[in-house]
Amino acid sequence: MIIPMRCFSCGKPIAHLFEPYEQMRKEGIPIEEIWEKLGITRFCCQRMLVSHVNIIDDLLNFNRLQ
Ligand SMILES: [Zn+2]
């Protein structure tokens, strides 16, 4: 839904890195290079970005106030 502010396991702030991560993935940059550029070294933080699916825009279509 919405990217969590911090990594569930270690608490490192990761929410601000999701947009640059997505952008670099679209550009086709190798994943190891992306982790290096974003400064993400731990697997627990990497899984937060890799496993996130951004569905908030789809859910907003079901908002009753619209
Ligand atoms: Zn972590």
N, CA, C, O and the ligand as a Tripos MOL2 file, in Angstrom:
@<TRIPOS>MOLECULE
protein
  265   263    67     0     0
PROTEIN
NO_CHARGES

@<TRIPOS>ATOM
      1 N           0.8500   -1.1830    0.0000 N.3       1 MET1
      2 CA          0.0000    0.0000    0.0000 C.3       1 MET1
      3 C           0.8890    1.2380    0.0000 C.2       1 MET1
      4 O           1.2760    1.7200   -1.0650 O.2       1 MET1
      5 N           1.2160    1.7560    1.1760 N.am      2 ILE2
      6 CA          2.1450    2.8730    1.2840 C.3       2 ILE2
      7 C           3.4380    2.3160    1.8570 C.2       2 ILE2
      8 O           3.4210    1.5320    2.8060 O.2       2 ILE2
      9 N           4.5440    2.7210    1.2820 N.am      3 ILE3
     10 CA          5.8330    2.2090    1.7600 C.3       3 ILE3
     11 C           6.0240    2.5890    3.2330 C.2       3 ILE3
     12 O           5.8530    3.7540    3.5940 O.2       3 ILE3
     13 N           6.3740    1.6240    4.0800 N.am      4 PRO4
     14 CA          6.6020    1.9420    5.4950 C.3       4 PRO4
     15 C           7.7500    2.9390    5.6560 C.2       4 PRO4
     16 O           8.6990    2.9370    4.8730 O.2       4 PRO4
     17 N           7.6530    3.7750    6.6620 N.am      5 MET5
     18 CA          8.6790    4.8050    6.8790 C.3       5 MET5
     19 C          10.0370    4.1830    7.1640 C.2       5 MET5
     20 O          11.0660    4.6450    6.6710 O.2       5 MET5
     21 N          10.0190    3.1120    7.9790 N.am      6 ARG6
     22 CA         11.2830    2.5150    8.3950 C.3       6 ARG6
     23 C          11.2770    1.0130    8.0970 C.2       6 ARG6
     24 O          10.2220    0.3950    7.9490 O.2       6 ARG6
     25 N          12.4670    0.4510    8.0150 N.am      7 CYS7
     26 CA         12.6140   -0.9920    7.8710 C.3       7 CYS7
     27 C          12.0420   -1.6720    9.1140 C.2       7 CYS7
     28 O          12.3140   -1.2490   10.2380 O.2       7 CYS7
     29 N          11.2440   -2.7340    8.9080 N.am      8 PHE8
     30 CA         10.6110   -3.4140   10.0380 C.3       8 PHE8
     31 C          11.6500   -4.0340   10.9730 C.2       8 PHE8
     32 O          11.4370   -4.0850   12.1840 O.2       8 PHE8
     33 N          12.7530   -4.4970   10.4310 N.am      9 SER9
     34 CA         13.7280   -5.2410   11.2310 C.3       9 SER9
     35 C          14.7390   -4.3500   11.9360 C.2       9 SER9
     36 O          14.9660   -4.5040   13.1360 O.2       9 SER9
     37 N          15.3490   -3.4230   11.2100 N.am     10 CYS10
     38 CA         16.4470   -2.6620   11.8080 C.3      10 CYS10
     39 C          16.0810   -1.2080   12.0920 C.2      10 CYS10
     40 O          16.8080   -0.5270   12.8150 O.2      10 CYS10
     41 N          14.9740   -0.7190   11.5410 N.am     11 GLY11
     42 CA         14.5410    0.6400   11.8560 C.3      11 GLY11
     43 C          15.1480    1.7280   11.0000 C.2      11 GLY11
     44 O          14.9120    2.9100   11.2530 O.2      11 GLY11
     45 N          15.9200    1.3650    9.9980 N.am     12 LYS12
     46 CA         16.5240    2.3790    9.1220 C.3      12 LYS12
     47 C          15.4180    3.0430    8.2930 C.2      12 LYS12
     48 O          14.5690    2.3460    7.7370 O.2      12 LYS12
     49 N          15.4160    4.3890    8.2010 N.am     13 PRO13
     50 CA         14.4210    5.0640    7.3670 C.3      13 PRO13
     51 C          14.6240    4.7000    5.8940 C.2      13 PRO13
     52 O          15.7250    4.8400    5.3600 O.2      13 PRO13
     53 N          13.5460    4.2290    5.2380 N.am     14 ILE14
     54 CA         13.6850    3.7850    3.8510 C.3      14 ILE14
     55 C          12.6200    4.3820    2.9190 C.2      14 ILE14
     56 O          12.7200    4.2450    1.6990 O.2      14 ILE14
     57 N          11.6000    5.0460    3.4890 N.am     15 ALA15
     58 CA         10.4890    5.5160    2.6600 C.3      15 ALA15
     59 C          10.9430    6.5100    1.5930 C.2      15 ALA15
     60 O          10.4380    6.4920    0.4710 O.2      15 ALA15
     61 N          11.8910    7.3750    1.9410 N.am     16 HIS16
     62 CA         12.3500    8.3960    0.9910 C.3      16 HIS16
     63 C          13.1700    7.7860   -0.1450 C.2      16 HIS16
     64 O          13.4620    8.4640   -1.1300 O.2      16 HIS16
     65 N          13.5430    6.5070   -0.0140 N.am     17 LEU17
     66 CA         14.3740    5.8700   -1.0360 C.3      17 LEU17
     67 C          13.5480    5.1130   -2.0650 C.2      17 LEU17
     68 O          14.0880    4.6380   -3.0630 O.2      17 LEU17
     69 N          12.2360    4.9950   -1.8310 N.am     18 PHE18
     70 CA         11.4300    4.1710   -2.7250 C.3      18 PHE18
     71 C          11.3000    4.7770   -4.1240 C.2      18 PHE18
     72 O          11.4060    4.0600   -5.1200 O.2      18 PHE18
     73 N          11.0730    6.0860   -4.2060 N.am     19 GLU19
     74 CA         10.9290    6.7170   -5.5290 C.3      19 GLU19
     75 C          12.2220    6.6620   -6.3430 C.2      19 GLU19
     76 O          12.1860    6.2880   -7.5150 O.2      19 GLU19
     77 N          13.3750    7.0290   -5.7430 N.am     20 PRO20
     78 CA         14.6250    6.8640   -6.5070 C.3      20 PRO20
     79 C          14.8710    5.4130   -6.9110 C.2      20 PRO20
     80 O          15.3840    5.1400   -7.9960 O.2      20 PRO20
     81 N          14.4960    4.4780   -6.0190 N.am     21 TYR21
     82 CA         14.6570    3.0500   -6.3220 C.3      21 TYR21
     83 C          13.8400    2.6660   -7.5440 C.2      21 TYR21
     84 O          14.3520    2.0270   -8.4620 O.2      21 TYR21
     85 N          12.5570    3.0590   -7.5560 N.am     22 GLU22
     86 CA         11.6830    2.7320   -8.6880 C.3      22 GLU22
     87 C          12.1990    3.3510   -9.9840 C.2      22 GLU22
     88 O          12.1990    2.7120  -11.0370 O.2      22 GLU22
     89 N          12.6360    4.5970   -9.8890 N.am     23 GLN23
     90 CA         13.1490    5.3080  -11.0640 C.3      23 GLN23
     91 C          14.3660    4.5840  -11.6500 C.2      23 GLN23
     92 O          14.4660    4.3930  -12.8610 O.2      23 GLN23
     93 N          15.2750    4.1910  -10.7750 N.am     24 MET24
     94 CA         16.4900    3.5030  -11.2450 C.3      24 MET24
     95 C          16.1540    2.1300  -11.8190 C.2      24 MET24
     96 O          16.8010    1.6850  -12.7660 O.2      24 MET24
     97 N          15.1410    1.4470  -11.2540 N.am     25 ARG25
     98 CA         14.7210    0.1500  -11.7980 C.3      25 ARG25
     99 C          14.1860    0.3170  -13.2190 C.2      25 ARG25
    100 O          14.4590   -0.4970  -14.1010 O.2      25 ARG25
    101 N          13.4020    1.4130  -13.4260 N.am     26 LYS26
    102 CA         12.8480    1.6620  -14.7550 C.3      26 LYS26
    103 C          13.9460    1.9630  -15.7660 C.2      26 LYS26
    104 O          13.8380    1.6120  -16.9410 O.2      26 LYS26
    105 N          15.0110    2.6200  -15.2920 N.am     27 GLU27
    106 CA         16.1250    2.9490  -16.1770 C.3      27 GLU27
    107 C          16.9820    1.7290  -16.4920 C.2      27 GLU27
    108 O          17.8400    1.7860  -17.3730 O.2      27 GLU27
    109 N          16.7590    0.6340  -15.7860 N.am     28 GLY28
    110 CA         17.4860   -0.5980  -16.0660 C.3      28 GLY28
    111 C          18.8460   -0.6910  -15.4090 C.2      28 GLY28
    112 O          19.6980   -1.4620  -15.8490 O.2      28 GLY28
    113 N          19.0570    0.0810  -14.3690 N.am     29 ILE29
    114 CA         20.3320    0.0360  -13.6420 C.3      29 ILE29
    115 C          20.4050   -1.2800  -12.8540 C.2      29 ILE29
    116 O          19.4220   -1.6690  -12.2240 O.2      29 ILE29
    117 N          21.5500   -1.9660  -12.8790 N.am     30 PRO30
    118 CA         21.6870   -3.2360  -12.1390 C.3      30 PRO30
    119 C          21.4110   -3.0410  -10.6540 C.2      30 PRO30
    120 O          21.7680   -2.0150  -10.0740 O.2      30 PRO30
    121 N          20.7630   -4.0490  -10.0390 N.am     31 ILE31
    122 CA         20.2750   -3.9220   -8.6600 C.3      31 ILE31
    123 C          21.4120   -3.6750   -7.6790 C.2      31 ILE31
    124 O          21.2490   -2.9120   -6.7270 O.2      31 ILE31
    125 N          22.5690   -4.3120   -7.8970 N.am     32 GLU32
    126 CA         23.6850   -4.1030   -6.9690 C.3      32 GLU32
    127 C          24.1460   -2.6580   -6.9720 C.2      32 GLU32
    128 O          24.5300   -2.1100   -5.9380 O.2      32 GLU32
    129 N          24.1030   -2.0420   -8.1640 N.am     33 GLU33
    130 CA         24.4930   -0.6350   -8.2880 C.3      33 GLU33
    131 C          23.4860    0.2660   -7.5810 C.2      33 GLU33
    132 O          23.8640    1.2660   -6.9720 O.2      33 GLU33
    133 N          22.1910   -0.0910   -7.6630 N.am     34 ILE34
    134 CA         21.1460    0.6920   -6.9960 C.3      34 ILE34
    135 C          21.3510    0.6720   -5.4870 C.2      34 ILE34
    136 O          21.2600    1.7100   -4.8320 O.2      34 ILE34
    137 N          21.6280   -0.5130   -4.9320 N.am     35 TRP35
    138 CA         21.8430   -0.6000   -3.4730 C.3      35 TRP35
    139 C          23.0220    0.2510   -3.0600 C.2      35 TRP35
    140 O          22.9930    0.9040   -2.0170 O.2      35 TRP35
    141 N          24.0630    0.2450   -3.8810 N.am     36 GLU36
    142 CA         25.2480    1.0290   -3.5580 C.3      36 GLU36
    143 C          24.9360    2.5240   -3.5830 C.2      36 GLU36
    144 O          25.3500    3.2670   -2.6930 O.2      36 GLU36
    145 N          24.2020    2.9600   -4.6110 N.am     37 LYS37
    146 CA         23.8730    4.3860   -4.7350 C.3      37 LYS37
    147 C          22.9630    4.8570   -3.6100 C.2      37 LYS37
    148 O          23.1190    5.9690   -3.1060 O.2      37 LYS37
    149 N          22.0040    4.0060   -3.2100 N.am     38 LEU38
    150 CA         21.0590    4.3910   -2.1590 C.3      38 LEU38
    151 C          21.6350    4.1760   -0.7640 C.2      38 LEU38
    152 O          21.0660    4.6420    0.2230 O.2      38 LEU38
    153 N          22.7530    3.4780   -0.6780 N.am     39 GLY39
    154 CA         23.3690    3.2290    0.6240 C.3      39 GLY39
    155 C          22.6510    2.1690    1.4280 C.2      39 GLY39
    156 O          22.6890    2.2000    2.6580 O.2      39 GLY39
    157 N          22.0000    1.2380    0.7670 N.am     40 ILE40
    158 CA         21.2990    0.1560    1.4600 C.3      40 ILE40
    159 C          22.1660   -1.0900    1.3890 C.2      40 ILE40
    160 O          22.4090   -1.6290    0.3090 O.2      40 ILE40
    161 N          22.6270   -1.5380    2.5380 N.am     41 THR41
    162 CA         23.5490   -2.6720    2.5520 C.3      41 THR41
    163 C          22.9160   -3.9290    3.1270 C.2      41 THR41
    164 O          23.3100   -5.0420    2.7790 O.2      41 THR41
    165 N          21.9230   -3.7520    4.0190 N.am     42 ARG42
    166 CA         21.3480   -4.9180    4.6970 C.3      42 ARG42
    167 C          20.1910   -5.5180    3.8910 C.2      42 ARG42
    168 O          19.4360   -4.8080    3.2270 O.2      42 ARG42
    169 N          20.0780   -6.8640    3.9750 N.am     43 PHE43
    170 CA         19.0100   -7.5770    3.2700 C.3      43 PHE43
    171 C          17.6400   -7.1560    3.7790 C.2      43 PHE43
    172 O          16.6830   -7.0720    3.0090 O.2      43 PHE43
    173 N          17.5470   -6.8910    5.0850 N.am     44 CYS44
    174 CA         16.2420   -6.5570    5.6580 C.3      44 CYS44
    175 C          15.7100   -5.2700    5.0250 C.2      44 CYS44
    176 O          14.5090   -5.1630    4.7780 O.2      44 CYS44
    177 N          16.5730   -4.3000    4.7610 N.am     45 CYS45
    178 CA         16.1390   -3.0440    4.1410 C.3      45 CYS45
    179 C          15.8650   -3.2600    2.6480 C.2      45 CYS45
    180 O          14.9460   -2.6620    2.0880 O.2      45 CYS45
    181 N          16.6560   -4.1050    2.0170 N.am     46 GLN46
    182 CA         16.4530   -4.3740    0.5870 C.3      46 GLN46
    183 C          15.1030   -5.0240    0.3400 C.2      46 GLN46
    184 O          14.4210   -4.7040   -0.6340 O.2      46 GLN46
    185 N          14.7120   -5.9490    1.2350 N.am     47 ARG47
    186 CA         13.4220   -6.6200    1.0280 C.3      47 ARG47
    187 C          12.2510   -5.6430    1.1710 C.2      47 ARG47
    188 O          11.2020   -5.8460    0.5600 O.2      47 ARG47
    189 N          12.4210   -4.5840    1.9720 N.am     48 MET48
    190 CA         11.3490   -3.5980    2.1410 C.3      48 MET48
    191 C          11.0270   -2.9450    0.7970 C.2      48 MET48
    192 O           9.8580   -2.7400    0.4700 O.2      48 MET48
    193 N          12.0580   -2.6200    0.0220 N.am     49 LEU49
    194 CA         11.8460   -1.9520   -1.2620 C.3      49 LEU49
    195 C          11.4420   -2.9510   -2.3400 C.2      49 LEU49
    196 O          10.5500   -2.6760   -3.1420 O.2      49 LEU49
    197 N          12.0970   -4.1110   -2.3580 N.am     50 VAL50
    198 CA         11.8340   -5.1050   -3.4030 C.3      50 VAL50
    199 C          10.4130   -5.6440   -3.3130 C.2      50 VAL50
    200 O           9.7570   -5.8510   -4.3340 O.2      50 VAL50
    201 N           9.9330   -5.8740   -2.0790 N.am     51 SER51
    202 CA          8.6420   -6.5340   -1.9200 C.3      51 SER51
    203 C           7.4650   -5.5650   -1.8820 C.2      51 SER51
    204 O           6.3120   -5.9900   -1.8020 O.2      51 SER51
    205 N           7.7490   -4.2710   -1.9380 N.am     52 HIS52
    206 CA          6.6500   -3.3040   -1.8260 C.3      52 HIS52
    207 C           5.8890   -3.1810   -3.1500 C.2      52 HIS52
    208 O           6.4890   -3.0620   -4.2190 O.2      52 HIS52
    209 N           4.5430   -3.2120   -3.0540 N.am     53 VAL53
    210 CA          3.6830   -2.9960   -4.2210 C.3      53 VAL53
    211 C           2.8490   -1.7560   -3.9460 C.2      53 VAL53
    212 O           2.1090   -1.7100   -2.9630 O.2      53 VAL53
    213 N           2.9600   -0.7690   -4.7940 N.am     54 ASN54
    214 CA          2.3110    0.5120   -4.5600 C.3      54 ASN54
    215 C           0.8790    0.4830   -5.0940 C.2      54 ASN54
    216 O           0.6540    0.7230   -6.2800 O.2      54 ASN54
    217 N          -0.0990    0.1850   -4.2120 N.am     55 ILE55
    218 CA         -1.4790    0.0870   -4.6750 C.3      55 ILE55
    219 C          -2.3660    1.1870   -4.1230 C.2      55 ILE55
    220 O          -3.5870    1.1270   -4.2630 O.2      55 ILE55
    221 N          -1.7660    2.1930   -3.4970 N.am     56 ILE56
    222 CA         -2.5750    3.2400   -2.8680 C.3      56 ILE56
    223 C          -3.4350    3.9690   -3.9090 C.2      56 ILE56
    224 O          -4.5790    4.3240   -3.6250 O.2      56 ILE56
    225 N          -2.8950    4.1910   -5.1030 N.am     57 ASP57
    226 CA         -3.6770    4.9000   -6.1260 C.3      57 ASP57
    227 C          -4.8840    4.0780   -6.5750 C.2      57 ASP57
    228 O          -5.9410    4.6370   -6.8680 O.2      57 ASP57
    229 N          -4.7320    2.7510   -6.6300 N.am     58 ASP58
    230 CA         -5.8620    1.8890   -6.9850 C.3      58 ASP58
    231 C          -6.9110    1.8970   -5.8810 C.2      58 ASP58
    232 O          -8.1100    1.9180   -6.1610 O.2      58 ASP58
    233 N          -6.4650    1.8810   -4.6270 N.am     59 LEU59
    234 CA         -7.4080    1.8620   -3.5070 C.3      59 LEU59
    235 C          -8.2090    3.1500   -3.4140 C.2      59 LEU59
    236 O          -9.3600    3.1390   -2.9800 O.2      59 LEU59
    237 N          -7.6120    4.2440   -3.8160 N.am     60 LEU60
    238 CA         -8.3090    5.5430   -3.7250 C.3      60 LEU60
    239 C          -9.5290    5.5780   -4.6290 C.2      60 LEU60
    240 O         -10.4160    6.4060   -4.4210 O.2      60 LEU60
    241 N          -9.6020    4.7010   -5.6320 N.am     61 ASN61
    242 CA        -10.7890    4.6420   -6.4940 C.3      61 ASN61
    243 C         -12.0290    4.1840   -5.7230 C.2      61 ASN61
    244 O         -13.1570    4.4020   -6.1660 O.2      61 ASN61
    245 N         -11.8130    3.5440   -4.5630 N.am     62 PHE62
    246 CA        -12.9290    3.0470   -3.7640 C.3      62 PHE62
    247 C         -13.2810    3.9940   -2.6290 C.2      62 PHE62
    248 O         -14.0710    3.6490   -1.7510 O.2      62 PHE62
    249 N         -12.7130    5.1580   -2.6420 N.am     63 ASN63
    250 CA        -13.0030    6.1760   -1.6280 C.3      63 ASN63
    251 C         -14.4360    6.6580   -1.7800 C.2      63 ASN63
    252 O         -14.8400    7.0520   -2.8740 O.2      63 ASN63
    253 N         -15.2200    6.6330   -0.6920 N.am     64 ARG64
    254 CA        -16.6260    7.0070   -0.7460 C.3      64 ARG64
    255 C         -16.8320    8.5080   -0.9060 C.2      64 ARG64
    256 O         -17.9070    8.9490   -1.3120 O.2      64 ARG64
    257 N         -15.8230    9.2780   -0.5930 N.am     65 LEU65
    258 CA        -15.9710   10.7330   -0.6270 C.3      65 LEU65
    259 C         -15.8530   11.2870   -2.0350 C.2      65 LEU65
    260 O         -16.1470   12.4590   -2.2670 O.2      65 LEU65
    261 N         -15.4290   10.4630   -2.9720 N.am     66 GLN66
    262 CA        -15.2550   10.9750   -4.3380 C.3      66 GLN66
    263 C         -16.5730   11.0230   -5.0860 C.2      66 GLN66
    264 O         -16.6080   11.4280   -6.2480 O.2      66 GLN66
    265 ZN         16.7410   -3.0260    7.6540 Zn       67 ZN67
@<TRIPOS>BOND
     1     1     2 1
     2     2     3 1
     3     3     4 2
     4     3     5 am
     5     5     6 1
     6     6     7 1
     7     7     8 2
     8     7     9 am
     9     9    10 1
    10    10    11 1
    11    11    12 2
    12    11    13 am
    13    13    14 1
    14    14    15 1
    15    15    16 2
    16    15    17 am
    17    17    18 1
    18    18    19 1
    19    19    20 2
    20    19    21 am
    21    21    22 1
    22    22    23 1
    23    23    24 2
    24    23    25 am
    25    25    26 1
    26    26    27 1
    27    27    28 2
    28    27    29 am
    29    29    30 1
    30    30    31 1
    31    31    32 2
    32    31    33 am
    33    33    34 1
    34    34    35 1
    35    35    36 2
    36    35    37 am
    37    37    38 1
    38    38    39 1
    39    39    40 2
    40    39    41 am
    41    41    42 1
    42    42    43 1
    43    43    44 2
    44    43    45 am
    45    45    46 1
    46    46    47 1
    47    47    48 2
    48    47    49 am
    49    49    50 1
    50    50    51 1
    51    51    52 2
    52    51    53 am
    53    53    54 1
    54    54    55 1
    55    55    56 2
    56    55    57 am
    57    57    58 1
    58    58    59 1
    59    59    60 2
    60    59    61 am
    61    61    62 1
    62    62    63 1
    63    63    64 2
    64    63    65 am
    65    65    66 1
    66    66    67 1
    67    67    68 2
    68    67    69 am
    69    69    70 1
    70    70    71 1
    71    71    72 2
    72    71    73 am
    73    73    74 1
    74    74    75 1
    75    75    76 2
    76    75    77 am
    77    77    78 1
    78    78    79 1
    79    79    80 2
    80    79    81 am
    81    81    82 1
    82    82    83 1
    83    83    84 2
    84    83    85 am
    85    85    86 1
    86    86    87 1
    87    87    88 2
    88    87    89 am
    89    89    90 1
    90    90    91 1
    91    91    92 2
    92    91    93 am
    93    93    94 1
    94    94    95 1
    95    95    96 2
    96    95    97 am
    97    97    98 1
    98    98    99 1
    99    99   100 2
   100    99   101 am
   101   101   102 1
   102   102   103 1
   103   103   104 2
   104   103   105 am
   105   105   106 1
   106   106   107 1
   107   107   108 2
   108   107   109 am
   109   109   110 1
   110   110   111 1
   111   111   112 2
   112   111   113 am
   113   113   114 1
   114   114   115 1
   115   115   116 2
   116   115   117 am
   117   117   118 1
   118   118   119 1
   119   119   120 2
   120   119   121 am
   121   121   122 1
   122   122   123 1
   123   123   124 2
   124   123   125 am
   125   125   126 1
   126   126   127 1
   127   127   128 2
   128   127   129 am
   129   129   130 1
   130   130   131 1
   131   131   132 2
   132   131   133 am
   133   133   134 1
   134   134   135 1
   135   135   136 2
   136   135   137 am
   137   137   138 1
   138   138   139 1
   139   139   140 2
   140   139   141 am
   141   141   142 1
   142   142   143 1
   143   143   144 2
   144   143   145 am
   145   145   146 1
   146   146   147 1
   147   147   148 2
   148   147   149 am
   149   149   150 1
   150   150   151 1
   151   151   152 2
   152   151   153 am
   153   153   154 1
   154   154   155 1
   155   155   156 2
   156   155   157 am
   157   157   158 1
   158   158   159 1
   159   159   160 2
   160   159   161 am
   161   161   162 1
   162   162   163 1
   163   163   164 2
   164   163   165 am
   165   165   166 1
   166   166   167 1
   167   167   168 2
   168   167   169 am
   169   169   170 1
   170   170   171 1
   171   171   172 2
   172   171   173 am
   173   173   174 1
   174   174   175 1
   175   175   176 2
   176   175   177 am
   177   177   178 1
   178   178   179 1
   179   179   180 2
   180   179   181 am
   181   181   182 1
   182   182   183 1
   183   183   184 2
   184   183   185 am
   185   185   186 1
   186   186   187 1
   187   187   188 2
   188   187   189 am
   189   189   190 1
   190   190   191 1
   191   191   192 2
   192   191   193 am
   193   193   194 1
   194   194   195 1
   195   195   196 2
   196   195   197 am
   197   197   198 1
   198   198   199 1
   199   199   200 2
   200   199   201 am
   201   201   202 1
   202   202   203 1
   203   203   204 2
   204   203   205 am
   205   205   206 1
   206   206   207 1
   207   207   208 2
   208   207   209 am
   209   209   210 1
   210   210   211 1
   211   211   212 2
   212   211   213 am
   213   213   214 1
   214   214   215 1
   215   215   216 2
   216   215   217 am
   217   217   218 1
   218   218   219 1
   219   219   220 2
   220   219   221 am
   221   221   222 1
   222   222   223 1
   223   223   224 2
   224   223   225 am
   225   225   226 1
   226   226   227 1
   227   227   228 2
   228   227   229 am
   229   229   230 1
   230   230   231 1
   231   231   232 2
   232   231   233 am
   233   233   234 1
   234   234   235 1
   235   235   236 2
   236   235   237 am
   237   237   238 1
   238   238   239 1
   239   239   240 2
   240   239   241 am
   241   241   242 1
   242   242   243 1
   243   243   244 2
   244   243   245 am
   245   245   246 1
   246   246   247 1
   247   247   248 2
   248   247   249 am
   249   249   250 1
   250   250   251 1
   251   251   252 2
   252   251   253 am
   253   253   254 1
   254   254   255 1
   255   255   256 2
   256   255   257 am
   257   257   258 1
   258   258   259 1
   259   259   260 2
   260   259   261 am
   261   261   262 1
   262   262   263 1
   263   263   264 2
@<TRIPOS>SUBSTRUCTURE
     1 MET1         2 RESIDUE 1 A MET
     2 ILE2         6 RESIDUE 1 A ILE
     3 ILE3        10 RESIDUE 1 A ILE
     4 PRO4        14 RESIDUE 1 A PRO
     5 MET5        18 RESIDUE 1 A MET
     6 ARG6        22 RESIDUE 1 A ARG
     7 CYS7        26 RESIDUE 1 A CYS
     8 PHE8        30 RESIDUE 1 A PHE
     9 SER9        34 RESIDUE 1 A SER
    10 CYS10       38 RESIDUE 1 A CYS
    11 GLY11       42 RESIDUE 1 A GLY
    12 LYS12       46 RESIDUE 1 A LYS
    13 PRO13       50 RESIDUE 1 A PRO
    14 ILE14       54 RESIDUE 1 A ILE
    15 ALA15       58 RESIDUE 1 A ALA
    16 HIS16       62 RESIDUE 1 A HIS
    17 LEU17       66 RESIDUE 1 A LEU
    18 PHE18       70 RESIDUE 1 A PHE
    19 GLU19       74 RESIDUE 1 A GLU
    20 PRO20       78 RESIDUE 1 A PRO
    21 TYR21       82 RESIDUE 1 A TYR
    22 GLU22       86 RESIDUE 1 A GLU
    23 GLN23       90 RESIDUE 1 A GLN
    24 MET24       94 RESIDUE 1 A MET
    25 ARG25       98 RESIDUE 1 A ARG
    26 LYS26      102 RESIDUE 1 A LYS
    27 GLU27      106 RESIDUE 1 A GLU
    28 GLY28      110 RESIDUE 1 A GLY
    29 ILE29      114 RESIDUE 1 A ILE
    30 PRO30      118 RESIDUE 1 A PRO
    31 ILE31      122 RESIDUE 1 A ILE
    32 GLU32      126 RESIDUE 1 A GLU
    33 GLU33      130 RESIDUE 1 A GLU
    34 ILE34      134 RESIDUE 1 A ILE
    35 TRP35      138 RESIDUE 1 A TRP
    36 GLU36      142 RESIDUE 1 A GLU
    37 LYS37      146 RESIDUE 1 A LYS
    38 LEU38      150 RESIDUE 1 A LEU
    39 GLY39      154 RESIDUE 1 A GLY
    40 ILE40      158 RESIDUE 1 A ILE
    41 THR41      162 RESIDUE 1 A THR
    42 ARG42      166 RESIDUE 1 A ARG
    43 PHE43      170 RESIDUE 1 A PHE
    44 CYS44      174 RESIDUE 1 A CYS
    45 CYS45      178 RESIDUE 1 A CYS
    46 GLN46      182 RESIDUE 1 A GLN
    47 ARG47      186 RESIDUE 1 A ARG
    48 MET48      190 RESIDUE 1 A MET
    49 LEU49      194 RESIDUE 1 A LEU
    50 VAL50      198 RESIDUE 1 A VAL
    51 SER51      202 RESIDUE 1 A SER
    52 HIS52      206 RESIDUE 1 A HIS
    53 VAL53      210 RESIDUE 1 A VAL
    54 ASN54      214 RESIDUE 1 A ASN
    55 ILE55      218 RESIDUE 1 A ILE
    56 ILE56      222 RESIDUE 1 A ILE
    57 ASP57      226 RESIDUE 1 A ASP
    58 ASP58      230 RESIDUE 1 A ASP
    59 LEU59      234 RESIDUE 1 A LEU
    60 LEU60      238 RESIDUE 1 A LEU
    61 ASN61      242 RESIDUE 1 A ASN
    62 PHE62      246 RESIDUE 1 A PHE
    63 ASN63      250 RESIDUE 1 A ASN
    64 ARG64      254 RESIDUE 1 A ARG
    65 LEU65      258 RESIDUE 1 A LEU
    66 GLN66      262 RESIDUE 1 A GLN
    67 ZN67       265 GROUP 0 **** ****
